[in-house]
Each structure stands twice: as C-alpha cells, then as structure tokens.
Amino acid sequence: MRKATLPAVLIAAAVLLGGCSKPWTHPDYSGSLADQKFKEDSLTCEVQAGEAFPLEKREQNKQFLMCMSDLGWSYHPEGQGFTFRTKPR
C-alpha cells in the first residue's frame, strides 16, 4: 500500500508546483489581488492591441506585451526568471 501512495503524492506535488508558477508577475500585487488586476489589465491591453492592429496577430502580440510591460507586468515564459517572494512582515 505504501508503494501506491508515493507516486500519488509525487503527482500531486508536481501538479501543485506547476500551478504555482505563473508567467506574469507584478511587483506591487500578490495573491487574489494580482489575479484580479491581471484580468483587468490584460483585457485592457487585448482591446488596445486589437483596435490598433485588427488583422495582424503578430503585431497584436507585440502591442499586448508592450502594454502589459507599461503597466508594470513582467513576463516569464515557462517560469523562466520566476522567483518566489514572501510578503514583508
């Protein structure tokens, strides 16, 4: 029975750690506030990029990344450069 639980624990740990790494970070937000602000800011940037380049997906992507960067978001594809931070006490 112990041998069966070890793989289950390892799979659960991998899923949990994979879910923790997000490609977008912001120095001023964390937790649920970061999720909320990301939804707001990414929607704003999507609309701006779509209006600026309605038929050019590549240009939309560039515009979106620039807009998010201007709003203070940092992009870390596949968790590159991602560091875990704790809130100051």
Phi and psi in degrees as GROMACS dihedral restraints (atoms count N, CA, C in turn):
[ dihedral_restraints ]
;  ai    aj    ak    al  type     phi  dphi    fc
    3     4     5     6     1   -64.7    20    10
    4     5     6     7     1   -37.9    20    10
    6     7     8     9     1   -64.6    20    10
    7     8     9    10     1   -31.2    20    10
    9    10    11    12     1   -74.6    20    10
   10    11    12    13     1   -30.4    20    10
   12    13    14    15     1   -80.0    20    10
   13    14    15    16     1   -28.2    20    10
   15    16    17    18     1   -60.9    20    10
   16    17    18    19     1   -48.6    20    10
   18    19    20    21     1   -62.2    20    10
   19    20    21    22     1   -35.9    20    10
   21    22    23    24     1   -64.4    20    10
   22    23    24    25     1   -40.0    20    10
   24    25    26    27     1   -66.7    20    10
   25    26    27    28     1   -42.8    20    10
   27    28    29    30     1   -63.7    20    10
   28    29    30    31     1   -41.0    20    10
   30    31    32    33     1   -64.7    20    10
   31    32    33    34     1   -44.0    20    10
   33    34    35    36     1   -62.1    20    10
   34    35    36    37     1   -41.5    20    10
   36    37    38    39     1   -64.6    20    10
   37    38    39    40     1   -40.9    20    10
   39    40    41    42     1   -63.8    20    10
   40    41    42    43     1   -40.9    20    10
   42    43    44    45     1   -65.8    20    10
   43    44    45    46     1   -43.8    20    10
   45    46    47    48     1   -65.1    20    10
   46    47    48    49     1   -44.1    20    10
   48    49    50    51     1   -68.3    20    10
   49    50    51    52     1   -35.5    20    10
   51    52    53    54     1   -65.5    20    10
   52    53    54    55     1   -35.4    20    10
   54    55    56    57     1   -72.8    20    10
   55    56    57    58     1   -20.2    20    10
   57    58    59    60     1   -79.2    20    10
   58    59    60    61     1   -28.0    20    10
   60    61    62    63     1   -84.3    20    10
   61    62    63    64     1   117.8    20    10
   63    64    65    66     1  -111.3    20    10
   64    65    66    67     1   142.5    20    10
   66    67    68    69     1   -73.9    20    10
   67    68    69    70     1   -19.2    20    10
   69    70    71    72     1  -112.3    20    10
   70    71    72    73     1   132.7    20    10
   72    73    74    75     1  -131.5    20    10
   73    74    75    76     1   155.3    20    10
   75    76    77    78     1  -137.8    20    10
   76    77    78    79     1   132.1    20    10
   78    79    80    81     1   -67.4    20    10
   79    80    81    82     1   -20.8    20    10
   81    82    83    84     1   -97.1    20    10
   82    83    84    85     1   -10.0    20    10
   84    85    86    87     1  -124.6    20    10
   85    86    87    88     1   148.9    20    10
   87    88    89    90     1  -149.9    20    10
   88    89    90    91     1   162.6    20    10
   90    91    92    93     1    63.8    20    10
   91    92    93    94     1  -141.3    20    10
   93    94    95    96     1   -68.6    20    10
   94    95    96    97     1   -28.5    20    10
   96    97    98    99     1   -65.3    20    10
   97    98    99   100     1   -39.3    20    10
   99   100   101   102     1   -63.3    20    10
  100   101   102   103     1   -41.8    20    10
  102   103   104   105     1   -62.3    20    10
  103   104   105   106     1   -44.7    20    10
  105   106   107   108     1   -64.3    20    10
  106   107   108   109     1   -48.1    20    10
  108   109   110   111     1   -65.7    20    10
  109   110   111   112     1   -34.9    20    10
  111   112   113   114     1   -63.7    20    10
  112   113   114   115     1   -43.0    20    10
  114   115   116   117     1   -60.8    20    10
  115   116   117   118     1   -45.0    20    10
  117   118   119   120     1   -64.3    20    10
  118   119   120   121     1   -51.0    20    10
  120   121   122   123     1   -67.4    20    10
  121   122   123   124     1   -40.0    20    10
  123   124   125   126     1   -67.9    20    10
  124   125   126   127     1   -35.3    20    10
  126   127   128   129     1   -65.6    20    10
  127   128   129   130     1   -44.0    20    10
  129   130   131   132     1   -57.6    20    10
  130   131   132   133     1   -46.3    20    10
  132   133   134   135     1   -69.0    20    10
  133   134   135   136     1   -35.5    20    10
  135   136   137   138     1   -62.6    20    10
  136   137   138   139     1   -43.7    20    10
  138   139   140   141     1   -64.3    20    10
  139   140   141   142     1   -46.1    20    10
  141   142   143   144     1   -60.6    20    10
  142   143   144   145     1   -44.2    20    10
  144   145   146   147     1   -66.9    20    10
  145   146   147   148     1   -39.7    20    10
  147   148   149   150     1   -66.8    20    10
  148   149   150   151     1   -36.4    20    10
  150   151   152   153     1   -72.5    20    10
  151   152   153   154     1   -36.8    20    10
  153   154   155   156     1   -72.9    20    10
  154   155   156   157     1   -37.7    20    10
  156   157   158   159     1  -135.5    20    10
  157   158   159   160     1    75.9    20    10
  159   160   161   162     1   -63.0    20    10
  160   161   162   163     1   -27.4    20    10
  162   163   164   165     1  -117.6    20    10
  163   164   165   166     1     3.5    20    10
  165   166   167   168     1  -116.5    20    10
  166   167   168   169     1    96.1    20    10
  168   169   170   171     1   -61.9    20    10
  169   170   171   172     1   -39.2    20    10
  171   172   173   174     1   -62.2    20    10
  172   173   174   175     1   -44.3    20    10
  174   175   176   177     1   -67.9    20    10
  175   176   177   178     1   -35.2    20    10
  177   178   179   180     1   -60.8    20    10
  178   179   180   181     1   -43.9    20    10
  180   181   182   183     1   -62.2    20    10
  181   182   183   184     1   -43.9    20    10
  183   184   185   186     1   -61.1    20    10
  184   185   186   187     1   -45.9    20    10
  186   187   188   189     1   -63.0    20    10
  187   188   189   190     1   -41.1    20    10
  189   190   191   192     1   -61.4    20    10
  190   191   192   193     1   -47.3    20    10
  192   193   194   195     1   -62.6    20    10
  193   194   195   196     1   -41.0    20    10
  195   196   197   198     1   -64.7    20    10
  196   197   198   199     1   -42.7    20    10
  198   199   200   201     1   -62.4    20    10
  199   200   201   202     1   -46.3    20    10
  201   202   203   204     1   -64.1    20    10
  202   203   204   205     1   -39.1    20    10
  204   205   206   207     1   -63.9    20    10
  205   206   207   208     1   -41.6    20    10
  207   208   209   210     1   -62.3    20    10
  208   209   210   211     1   -29.1    20    10
  210   211   212   213     1   -86.0    20    10
  211   212   213   214     1     1.9    20    10
  213   214   215   216     1    99.5    20    10
  214   215   216   217     1     2.2    20    10
  216   217   218   219     1   -84.5    20    10
  217   218   219   220     1   141.9    20    10
  219   220   221   222     1  -112.5    20    10
  220   221   222   223     1   136.3    20    10
  222   223   224   225     1  -104.0    20    10
  223   224   225   226     1   128.3    20    10
  225   226   227   228     1  -127.3    20    10
  226   227   228   229     1    89.8    20    10
  228   229   230   231     1   -61.9    20    10
  229   230   231   232     1   135.3    20    10
  231   232   233   234     1    53.9    20    10
  232   233   234   235     1    34.6    20    10
  234   235   236   237     1    75.9    20    10
  235   236   237   238     1     6.9    20    10
  237   238   239   240     1   -65.8    20    10
  238   239   240   241     1   130.3    20    10
  240   241   242   243     1    77.7    20    10
  241   242   243   244     1     3.3    20    10
  243   244   245   246     1   -77.8    20    10
  244   245   246   247     1   131.0    20    10
  246   247   248   249     1  -124.9    20    10
  247   248   249   250     1   145.0    20    10
  249   250   251   252     1   -82.9    20    10
  250   251   252   253     1   134.1    20    10
  252   253   254   255     1  -124.0    20    10
  253   254   255   256     1   147.9    20    10
  255   256   257   258     1  -110.5    20    10
  256   257   258   259     1   153.9    20    10
  258   259   260   261     1   -72.2    20    10
  259   260   261   262     1   141.7    20    10
  261   262   263   264     1   -65.9    20    10
  262   263   264   265     1   145.3    20    10
